[in-house]
């Protein structure tokens, strides 16, 4: 990234959920997102409806609690990553090698706005809107001992320096 500085994770807000969390393009109506998630198979506890042409990804968390919505910024102050972790030890597991982030898809956010919400137990209006750099984002799931413990999206090179 040519000397580009990326900040530490910054906590924006906490969001409540009941077993599922989704990240989606704000331009797509909630009903269409929910229908796309329902029609998509779960692979490794992740639902990637982008494969069906709808810009929404979700993860089955197996938890009913509040989760921090976190972002990272580039040196221009633009948010380029968003992370949701439903356990508090993801960073430690990542550092020790007892878990790792796996790319599971790609999410396109042409305007850079996305919403984090629970598609099975809340309305999209109850979600949290996050403004990121416009562009394409790698979707990654954090896995440890067969469990999915987090979901994040990170800007691909085209959006990093904006």
FIKOLZA-1660 file (N, C-alpha, C; in steps of 0.1 Angstrom, whole numbers, plus 5000, padded with zeros to 4 digits):
% residues 162
   i   px   py   pz ch aa at
   1 5008 4988 5000  A  X  N
   1 5000 5000 5000  A  X CA
   1 5009 5013 5000  A  X  C
   2 5021 5011 4998  A  X  N
   2 5030 5023 4995  A  X CA
   2 5030 5033 5007  A  X  C
   3 5032 5029 5019  A  X  N
   3 5034 5038 5030  A  X CA
   3 5021 5043 5035  A  X  C
   4 5010 5039 5031  A  X  N
   4 4997 5043 5035  A  X CA
   4 4994 5039 5049  A  X  C
   5 4990 5048 5058  A  X  N
   5 4987 5045 5072  A  X CA
   5 4973 5040 5073  A  X  C
   6 4971 5030 5080  A  X  N
   6 4957 5025 5084  A  X CA
   6 4956 5026 5099  A  X  C
   7 4945 5032 5103  A  X  N
   7 4943 5034 5118  A  X CA
   7 4939 5020 5124  A  X  C
   8 4939 5021 5138  A  X  N
   8 4934 5009 5146  A  X CA
   8 4919 5009 5144  A  X  C
   9 4913 4998 5149  A  X  N
   9 4898 4997 5148  A  X CA
   9 4892 5008 5157  A  X  C
  10 4882 5014 5152  A  X  N
  10 4875 5025 5160  A  X CA
  10 4860 5020 5161  A  X  C
  11 4856 5020 5174  A  X  N
  11 4842 5016 5177  A  X CA
  11 4833 5027 5174  A  X  C
  12 4823 5025 5166  A  X  N
  12 4813 5035 5162  A  X CA
  12 4801 5034 5172  A  X  C
  13 4795 5022 5174  A  X  N
  13 4783 5020 5181  A  X CA
  13 4781 5005 5183  A  X  C
  14 4772 5002 5192  A  X  N
  14 4769 4988 5194  A  X CA
  14 4755 4985 5188  A  X  C
  15 4754 4973 5182  A  X  N
  15 4741 4970 5176  A  X CA
  15 4736 4956 5182  A  X  C
  16 4723 4956 5186  A  X  N
  16 4718 4943 5191  A  X CA
  16 4714 4934 5179  A  X  C
  17 4714 4921 5182  A  X  N
  17 4711 4911 5172  A  X CA
  17 4706 4898 5178  A  X  C
  18 4700 4890 5170  A  X  N
  18 4695 4877 5175  A  X CA
  18 4699 4867 5165  A  X  C
  19 4711 4862 5165  A  X  N
  19 4716 4851 5157  A  X CA
  19 4721 4854 5143  A  X  C
  20 4717 4866 5137  A  X  N
  20 4722 4869 5124  A  X CA
  20 4727 4884 5124  A  X  C
  21 4737 4887 5116  A  X  N
  21 4741 4901 5113  A  X CA
  21 4743 4902 5098  A  X  C
  22 4739 4912 5092  A  X  N
  22 4741 4915 5078  A  X CA
  22 4747 4928 5075  A  X  C
  23 4755 4929 5064  A  X  N
  23 4760 4941 5059  A  X CA
  23 4755 4942 5045  A  X  C
  24 4749 4954 5041  A  X  N
  24 4743 4955 5028  A  X CA
  24 4744 4969 5023  A  X  C
  25 4743 4970 5010  A  X  N
  25 4742 4983 5003  A  X CA
  25 4729 4990 5007  A  X  C
  26 4730 5003 5012  A  X  N
  26 4718 5010 5016  A  X CA
  26 4708 5013 5005  A  X  C
  27 4713 5012 4992  A  X  N
  27 4705 5015 4981  A  X CA
  27 4695 5003 4977  A  X  C
  28 4696 4992 4983  A  X  N
  28 4688 4980 4980  A  X CA
  28 4677 4979 4991  A  X  C
  29 4664 4978 4987  A  X  N
  29 4653 4977 4997  A  X CA
  29 4655 4965 5006  A  X  C
  30 4651 4967 5018  A  X  N
  30 4652 4956 5029  A  X CA
  30 4645 4943 5024  A  X  C
  31 4633 4944 5019  A  X  N
  31 4626 4932 5015  A  X CA
  31 4634 4924 5005  A  X  C
  32 4640 4931 4995  A  X  N
  32 4648 4924 4985  A  X CA
  32 4660 4918 4991  A  X  C
  33 4666 4925 5001  A  X  N
  33 4678 4919 5008  A  X CA
  33 4674 4906 5015  A  X  C
  34 4663 4907 5023  A  X  N
  34 4658 4896 5031  A  X CA
  34 4655 4884 5022  A  X  C
  35 4648 4886 5011  A  X  N
  35 4644 4875 5002  A  X CA
  35 4657 4869 4996  A  X  C
  36 4667 4877 4993  A  X  N
  36 4679 4872 4987  A  X CA
  36 4687 4863 4997  A  X  C
  37 4687 4868 5010  A  X  N
  37 4693 4860 5020  A  X CA
  37 4686 4846 5022  A  X  C
  38 4673 4847 5022  A  X  N
  38 4665 4835 5023  A  X CA
  38 4667 4824 5012  A  X  C
  39 4671 4830 5000  A  X  N
  39 4672 4821 4988  A  X CA
  39 4687 4816 4987  A  X  C
  40 4696 4820 4996  A  X  N
  40 4710 4817 4994  A  X CA
  40 4714 4807 5005  A  X  C
  41 4722 4797 5001  A  X  N
  41 4727 4787 5010  A  X CA
  41 4737 4793 5020  A  X  C
  42 4737 4787 5032  A  X  N
  42 4747 4791 5042  A  X CA
  42 4760 4783 5039  A  X  C
  43 4771 4789 5038  A  X  N
  43 4784 4782 5036  A  X CA
  43 4793 4787 5047  A  X  C
  44 4797 4778 5056  A  X  N
  44 4805 4781 5067  A  X CA
  44 4800 4792 5076  A  X  C
  45 4787 4792 5078  A  X  N
  45 4779 4801 5086  A  X CA
  45 4778 4815 5080  A  X  C
  46 4782 4817 5067  A  X  N
  46 4781 4829 5060  A  X CA
  46 4771 4828 5048  A  X  C
  47 4763 4838 5047  A  X  N
  47 4753 4839 5036  A  X CA
  47 4758 4850 5026  A  X  C
  48 4761 4847 5014  A  X  N
  48 4766 4856 5005  A  X CA
  48 4756 4858 4993  A  X  C
  49 4747 4867 4994  A  X  N
  49 4737 4869 4984  A  X CA
  49 4742 4877 4972  A  X  C
  50 4755 4882 4973  A  X  N
  50 4761 4888 4961  A  X CA
  50 4762 4879 4950  A  X  C
  51 4763 4866 4953  A  X  N
  51 4764 4855 4942  A  X CA
  51 4751 4855 4934  A  X  C
  52 4740 4860 4940  A  X  N
  52 4727 4861 4933  A  X CA
  52 4724 4875 4928  A  X  C
  53 4734 4884 4929  A  X  N
  53 4732 4897 4923  A  X CA
  53 4727 4907 4933  A  X  C
  54 4725 4904 4946  A  X  N
  54 4720 4913 4956  A  X CA
  54 4732 4917 4965  A  X  C
  55 4735 4929 4967  A  X  N
  55 4747 4933 4975  A  X CA
  55 4744 4932 4990  A  X  C
  56 4743 4920 4996  A  X  N
  56 4742 4918 5010  A  X CA
  56 4749 4905 5014  A  X  C
  57 4756 4906 5025  A  X  N
  57 4762 4894 5031  A  X CA
  57 4758 4893 5046  A  X  C
  58 4757 4881 5051  A  X  N
  58 4753 4879 5065  A  X CA
  58 4760 4868 5071  A  X  C
  59 4760 4867 5084  A  X  N
  59 4767 4856 5091  A  X CA
  59 4757 4852 5102  A  X  C
  60 4757 4838 5105  A  X  N
  60 4750 4832 5115  A  X CA
  60 4759 4833 5128  A  X  C
  61 4755 4840 5138  A  X  N
  61 4764 4843 5149  A  X CA
  61 4762 4833 5161  A  X  C
  62 4750 4826 5162  A  X  N
  62 4747 4818 5173  A  X CA
  62 4747 4825 5186  A  X  C
  63 4745 4838 5186  A  X  N
  63 4745 4846 5198  A  X CA
  63 4733 4856 5198  A  X  C
  64 4729 4860 5209  A  X  N
  64 4718 4870 5211  A  X CA
  64 4724 4881 5220  A  X  C
  65 4731 4890 5214  A  X  N
  65 4736 4901 5223  A  X CA
  65 4740 4913 5214  A  X  C
  66 4746 4923 5221  A  X  N
  66 4751 4935 5214  A  X CA
  66 4765 4933 5208  A  X  C
  67 4768 4938 5197  A  X  N
  67 4780 4936 5190  A  X CA
  67 4786 4950 5186  A  X  C
  68 4799 4953 5188  A  X  N
  68 4804 4966 5183  A  X CA
  68 4805 4966 5168  A  X  C
  69 4801 4978 5163  A  X  N
  69 4804 4981 5149  A  X CA
  69 4817 4989 5148  A  X  C
  70 4827 4984 5142  A  X  N
  70 4840 4990 5142  A  X CA
  70 4844 4993 5128  A  X  C
  71 4852 5004 5126  A  X  N
  71 4858 5008 5113  A  X CA
  71 4872 5011 5114  A  X  C
  72 4879 5010 5103  A  X  N
  72 4893 5015 5102  A  X CA
  72 4893 5025 5091  A  X  C
  73 4902 5035 5093  A  X  N
  73 4903 5046 5083  A  X CA
  73 4917 5046 5076  A  X  C
  74 4918 5052 5065  A  X  N
  74 4931 5055 5058  A  X CA
  74 4936 5068 5063  A  X  C
  75 4948 5072 5059  A  X  N
  75 4954 5084 5064  A  X CA
  75 4947 5097 5059  A  X  C
  76 4937 5095 5050  A  X  N
  76 4929 5107 5047  A  X CA
  76 4917 5108 5055  A  X  C
  77 4915 5099 5065  A  X  N
  77 4904 5098 5074  A  X CA
  77 4891 5092 5068  A  X  C
  78 4893 5085 5057  A  X  N
  78 4881 5078 5051  A  X CA
  78 4880 5064 5056  A  X  C
  79 4868 5060 5060  A  X  N
  79 4866 5046 5065  A  X CA
  79 4868 5037 5053  A  X  C
  80 4876 5027 5055  A  X  N
  80 4879 5017 5044  A  X CA
  80 4876 5003 5048  A  X  C
  81 4873 5000 5061  A  X  N
  81 4870 4987 5066  A  X CA
  81 4859 4988 5076  A  X  C
  82 4851 4977 5077  A  X  N
  82 4841 4976 5087  A  X CA
  82 4842 4962 5093  A  X  C
  83 4841 4961 5106  A  X  N
  83 4842 4948 5113  A  X CA
  83 4832 4946 5123  A  X  C
  84 4826 4934 5124  A  X  N
  84 4817 4929 5134  A  X CA
  84 4823 4916 5140  A  X  C
  85 4825 4917 5153  A  X  N
  85 4830 4905 5160  A  X CA
  85 4820 4902 5172  A  X  C
  86 4816 4889 5173  A  X  N
  86 4806 4886 5183  A  X CA
  86 4813 4879 5195  A  X  C
  87 4826 4878 5195  A  X  N
  87 4833 4874 5207  A  X CA
  87 4844 4885 5209  A  X  C
  88 4849 4886 5221  A  X  N
  88 4859 4896 5224  A  X CA
  88 4874 4892 5222  A  X  C
  89 4876 4880 5217  A  X  N
  89 4890 4875 5216  A  X CA
  89 4895 4873 5201  A  X  C
  90 4888 4879 5192  A  X  N
  90 4892 4877 5178  A  X CA
  90 4906 4882 5175  A  X  C
  91 4910 4894 5181  A  X  N
  91 4923 4899 5178  A  X CA
  91 4934 4889 5185  A  X  C
  92 4931 4884 5197  A  X  N
  92 4940 4875 5203  A  X CA
  92 4942 4862 5195  A  X  C
  93 4930 4856 5191  A  X  N
  93 4931 4844 5183  A  X CA
  93 4938 4846 5170  A  X  C
  94 4936 4858 5164  A  X  N
  94 4943 4861 5151  A  X CA
  94 4958 4862 5153  A  X  C
  95 4962 4868 5164  A  X  N
  95 4977 4870 5167  A  X CA
  95 4984 4857 5170  A  X  C
  96 4977 4848 5177  A  X  N
  96 4983 4835 5181  A  X CA
  96 4982 4824 5170  A  X  C
  97 4974 4828 5159  A  X  N
  97 4973 4818 5149  A  X CA
  97 4962 4808 5151  A  X  C
  98 4954 4810 5162  A  X  N
  98 4943 4800 5165  A  X CA
  98 4930 4803 5158  A  X  C
  99 4931 4813 5149  A  X  N
  99 4920 4817 5140  A  X CA
  99 4925 4825 5129  A  X  C
 100 4917 4827 5119  A  X  N
 100 4922 4835 5107  A  X CA
 100 4910 4840 5099  A  X  C
 101 4912 4851 5092  A  X  N
 101 4903 4857 5083  A  X CA
 101 4903 4850 5070  A  X  C
 102 4892 4846 5065  A  X  N
 102 4891 4840 5051  A  X CA
 102 4882 4848 5042  A  X  C
 103 4887 4851 5030  A  X  N
 103 4879 4858 5021  A  X CA
 103 4868 4849 5016  A  X  C
 104 4855 4854 5017  A  X  N
 104 4844 4846 5013  A  X CA
 104 4835 4852 5002  A  X  C
 105 4839 4864 4998  A  X  N
 105 4831 4870 4987  A  X CA
 105 4836 4885 4985  A  X  C
 106 4828 4892 4978  A  X  N
 106 4830 4906 4975  A  X CA
 106 4817 4913 4975  A  X  C
 107 4818 4925 4981  A  X  N
 107 4806 4934 4982  A  X CA
 107 4809 4947 4975  A  X  C
 108 4800 4951 4966  A  X  N
 108 4802 4964 4959  A  X CA
 108 4793 4974 4965  A  X  C
 109 4799 4985 4969  A  X  N
 109 4792 4997 4975  A  X CA
 109 4795 5009 4966  A  X  C
 110 4788 5011 4956  A  X  N
 110 4791 5022 4946  A  X CA
 110 4790 5036 4953  A  X  C
 111 4782 5038 4963  A  X  N
 111 4781 5051 4970  A  X CA
 111 4788 5050 4983  A  X  C
 112 4793 5039 4987  A  X  N
 112 4801 5038 5000  A  X CA
 112 4792 5036 5012  A  X  C
 113 4779 5037 5011  A  X  N
 113 4770 5036 5022  A  X CA
 113 4765 5021 5024  A  X  C
 114 4767 5016 5036  A  X  N
 114 4762 5003 5039  A  X CA
 114 4754 5004 5052  A  X  C
 115 4746 4993 5054  A  X  N
 115 4738 4992 5067  A  X CA
 115 4741 4979 5073  A  X  C
 116 4743 4979 5086  A  X  N
 116 4745 4967 5094  A  X CA
 116 4732 4965 5102  A  X  C
 117 4726 4953 5100  A  X  N
 117 4713 4950 5106  A  X CA
 117 4711 4935 5108  A  X  C
 118 4701 4931 5116  A  X  N
 118 4697 4918 5119  A  X CA
 118 4686 4915 5110  A  X  C
 119 4688 4907 5099  A  X  N
 119 4677 4906 5089  A  X CA
 119 4666 4897 5093  A  X  C
 120 4667 4889 5104  A  X  N
 120 4657 4880 5108  A  X CA
 120 4648 4885 5120  A  X  C
 121 4653 4895 5127  A  X  N
 121 4645 4900 5138  A  X CA
 121 4644 4915 5140  A  X  C
 122 4647 4922 5129  A  X  N
 122 4646 4937 5130  A  X CA
 122 4644 4942 5116  A  X  C
 123 4639 4955 5116  A  X  N
 123 4637 4962 5104  A  X CA
 123 4650 4968 5100  A  X  C
 124 4652 4970 5087  A  X  N
 124 4665 4977 5082  A  X CA
 124 4666 4991 5088  A  X  C
 125 4655 4997 5091  A  X  N
 125 4655 5010 5097  A  X CA
 125 4662 5010 5111  A  X  C
 126 4662 4999 5117  A  X  N
 126 4668 4997 5131  A  X CA
 126 4683 4995 5130  A  X  C
 127 4688 4993 5117  A  X  N
 127 4702 4991 5115  A  X CA
 127 4710 5003 5117  A  X  C
 128 4723 5001 5115  A  X  N
 128 4733 5012 5116  A  X CA
 128 4739 5015 5103  A  X  C
 129 4738 5027 5098  A  X  N
 129 4743 5031 5085  A  X CA
 129 4758 5036 5087  A  X  C
 130 4767 5030 5079  A  X  N
 130 4781 5033 5080  A  X CA
 130 4785 5038 5066  A  X  C
 131 4793 5049 5066  A  X  N
 131 4798 5055 5053  A  X CA
 131 4812 5051 5051  A  X  C
 132 4815 5044 5041  A  X  N
 132 4828 5040 5037  A  X CA
 132 4832 5046 5024  A  X  C
 133 4845 5043 5020  A  X  N
 133 4849 5048 5006  A  X CA
 133 4841 5040 4996  A  X  C
 134 4836 5046 4985  A  X  N
 134 4829 5039 4975  A  X CA
 134 4838 5029 4968  A  X  C
 135 4833 5018 4964  A  X  N
 135 4841 5008 4956  A  X CA
 135 4837 4994 4960  A  X  C
 136 4847 4985 4957  A  X  N
 136 4846 4971 4960  A  X CA
 136 4853 4967 4973  A  X  C
 137 4846 4958 4980  A  X  N
 137 4851 4954 4993  A  X CA
 137 4852 4938 4994  A  X  C
 138 4864 4934 4999  A  X  N
 138 4865 4920 5002  A  X CA
 138 4857 4916 5014  A  X  C
 139 4849 4906 5014  A  X  N
 139 4842 4901 5025  A  X CA
 139 4849 4890 5031  A  X  C
 140 4852 4890 5044  A  X  N
 140 4860 4880 5051  A  X CA
 140 4852 4876 5064  A  X  C
 141 4854 4863 5067  A  X  N
 141 4848 4857 5079  A  X CA
 141 4860 4852 5088  A  X  C
 142 4859 4855 5101  A  X  N
 142 4869 4850 5110  A  X CA
 142 4865 4837 5115  A  X  C
 143 4874 4827 5114  A  X  N
 143 4871 4813 5118  A  X CA
 143 4881 4808 5128  A  X  C
 144 4876 4802 5138  A  X  N
 144 4885 4796 5148  A  X CA
 144 4878 4783 5153  A  X  C
 145 4885 4772 5153  A  X  N
 145 4880 4759 5158  A  X CA
 145 4866 4756 5152  A  X  C
 146 4864 4759 5139  A  X  N
 146 4852 4755 5132  A  X CA
 146 4841 4765 5135  A  X  C
 147 4843 4776 5142  A  X  N
 147 4833 4786 5145  A  X CA
 147 4836 4799 5137  A  X  C
 148 4825 4805 5132  A  X  N
 148 4826 4818 5126  A  X CA
 148 4824 4828 5138  A  X  C
 149 4834 4837 5140  A  X  N
 149 4834 4846 5151  A  X CA
 149 4834 4861 5147  A  X  C
 150 4834 4863 5134  A  X  N
 150 4834 4877 5130  A  X CA
 150 4832 4878 5115  A  X  C
 151 4828 4890 5111  A  X  N
 151 4826 4893 5096  A  X CA
 151 4832 4907 5094  A  X  C
 152 4839 4909 5083  A  X  N
 152 4844 4922 5080  A  X CA
 152 4845 4924 5065  A  X  C
 153 4844 4937 5061  A  X  N
 153 4846 4941 5047  A  X CA
 153 4858 4951 5047  A  X  C
 154 4866 4949 5037  A  X  N
 154 4878 4958 5036  A  X CA
 154 4879 4962 5021  A  X  C
 155 4881 4975 5019  A  X  N
 155 4882 4981 5006  A  X CA
 155 4893 4974 4998  A  X  C
 156 4890 4972 4985  A  X  N
 156 4900 4967 4976  A  X CA
 156 4909 4979 4972  A  X  C
 157 4920 4976 4966  A  X  N
 157 4930 4987 4963  A  X CA
 157 4923 4999 4956  A  X  C
 158 4913 4998 4948  A  X  N
 158 4908 5009 4941  A  X CA
 158 4902 5020 4950  A  X  C
 159 4898 5016 4962  A  X  N
 159 4891 5025 4971  A  X CA
 159 4900 5029 4983  A  X  C
 160 4912 5023 4985  A  X  N
 160 4920 5025 4996  A  X CA
 160 4925 5040 4998  A  X  C
 161 4930 5046 4987  A  X  N
 161 4936 5059 4988  A  X CA
 161 4926 5071 4987  A  X  C
 162 4914 5068 4986  A  X  N
 162 4904 5079 4984  A  X CA
 162 4903 5088 4996  A  X  C
% end
